[in-house]
Amino acid sequence: MKHDQLCAIGHNVADSMASGLAFLIGCYPVDVFGEAANSEGVIEIDFLHGKIVRGSASDSLRSATLRFAEVLPAFCRENGADISDFEALSVTFDATLQEKRATLYVADRAGRASFTEYAGIPLKRLRVLDSNGRIRRSPRQVAAAHL
């Protein structure tokens, strides 16, 4: 499975939680940015293992996180991937800035890893100026895999 396709799956999972309705797991209302604002300003979620890695969360958000981990294998299959294609899949929801931001971390089993930054609801890639002064989507940042 190509790394970009795994990133797209990760974006869809993160966007589902960020939307506040979590349609991926059924209609499950959560306010991850509100909870992040009340907890250090940041909440990091490991979607592969269904855990809150950083920040404190309500029982409702913890339950939703577990549910995401349960449905992730089926969601991957629906999108032409296998859960084993991921080495890591986590998102950091940041509510310390004036706009809501999320940073997606994806590592694949081939050892490739990247960070992608998103803002707003729905989550959209950040925009930057390129060397010619044109507005472009910010590139993914290559990262060392957590192996």
C-alpha positions in Angstrom: 0.0 0.0 0.0 1.4 3.4 -0.9 2.2 5.8 1.9 0.0 8.5 0.5 -3.0 6.2 0.5 -2.4 5.4 4.2 -2.2 9.1 4.9 -5.5 9.6 3.2 -7.1 6.9 5.4 -5.5 8.6 8.5 -6.9 12.0 7.4 -10.4 10.5 7.1 -10.2 9.0 10.6 -8.9 12.2 12.1 -11.5 14.3 10.3 -14.3 12.1 11.5 -13.2 12.7 15.1 -12.5 16.4 14.5 -16.0 16.9 13.0 -17.5 16.4 16.4 -19.9 13.7 15.2 -17.5 10.8 14.6 -19.6 9.2 11.8 -17.0 6.6 11.2 -18.1 4.9 14.4 -21.7 5.8 14.1 -23.1 9.2 15.2 -21.0 9.6 18.4 -20.8 13.2 19.5 -17.3 14.2 20.8 -15.6 17.6 21.2 -11.9 16.7 20.9 -10.8 20.3 20.4 -12.9 21.5 23.4 -11.3 18.7 25.5 -7.9 19.6 24.2 -8.4 23.2 25.3 -9.2 22.0 28.8 -6.2 19.7 28.9 -2.8 21.2 28.3 -4.2 22.5 25.0 -3.3 19.3 23.2 -4.7 15.8 23.0 -2.8 13.1 21.1 -4.6 9.9 20.1 -3.1 6.6 19.0 -5.8 5.2 16.7 -4.2 1.8 16.2 -4.3 1.0 19.9 -7.3 3.1 20.9 -5.4 5.1 23.5 -5.1 8.7 24.6 -1.3 9.2 24.5 -1.1 12.8 25.7 -3.6 15.0 27.5 -6.6 14.2 29.7 -9.9 13.2 28.2 -13.4 12.5 29.3 -14.8 8.9 29.5 -16.8 9.7 26.3 -13.7 10.6 24.3 -11.8 7.6 25.7 -14.8 5.4 24.6 -14.9 6.9 21.2 -11.1 6.4 20.8 -11.5 2.7 21.6 -14.3 2.4 19.1 -12.2 4.0 16.4 -9.5 1.3 17.0 -12.2 -1.4 16.7 -13.6 -0.2 13.3 -10.3 0.8 11.8 -9.5 -2.7 10.3 -12.8 -2.7 8.4 -12.4 0.9 7.3 -8.9 0.0 6.0 -10.3 -2.9 4.0 -13.0 -0.7 2.5 -10.3 1.6 1.3 -8.0 -1.1 -0.2 -5.6 -1.3 2.7 -4.9 -3.7 5.6 -4.5 -2.6 9.2 -1.0 -4.3 9.1 0.1 -1.7 6.5 0.3 0.8 9.4 3.1 0.8 11.8 1.7 3.9 13.6 -1.3 6.1 13.1 -1.8 9.0 15.6 -3.2 12.5 15.6 -2.4 15.4 17.8 -5.4 17.8 18.2 -4.1 21.3 19.1 -6.5 23.9 20.6 -3.8 26.3 21.8 -3.7 28.4 18.7 -6.5 30.6 17.5 -7.5 28.1 14.9 -8.1 24.4 15.5 -5.2 22.3 14.2 -4.4 18.7 13.9 -1.1 16.9 13.1 -1.3 13.5 11.6 1.5 11.0 12.0 1.6 8.0 9.8 4.3 5.3 9.7 4.0 2.3 7.3 5.4 -1.1 7.6 8.1 -0.3 5.0 9.6 2.2 7.5 8.4 5.4 5.8 6.9 8.0 8.2 5.5 11.5 7.8 3.7 14.3 9.6 0.9 16.3 7.9 -0.7 19.4 9.3 -4.3 20.3 9.0 -6.5 23.2 10.2 -10.2 23.9 10.6 -13.3 21.8 10.5 -13.3 19.9 8.2 -9.6 19.3 8.4 -7.8 20.8 5.5 -4.1 20.9 4.7 -2.3 24.1 5.6 -1.5 26.4 2.7 1.9 28.0 2.2 3.6 30.2 -0.4 6.0 28.3 -2.7 9.3 29.8 -4.1 7.3 31.5 -6.9 4.8 33.1 -4.6 2.0 30.7 -5.4 -0.3 29.3 -2.7 0.2 25.5 -2.4 -0.7 22.8 0.1 2.0 22.5 2.7 4.1 19.4 2.0 4.2 16.4 4.3 7.2 16.4 6.6 9.3 13.3 6.5 9.7 11.8 10.0 11.7 9.0 11.6 9.5 5.9 12.1 8.8 4.8 15.7 10.2 1.3 15.2 
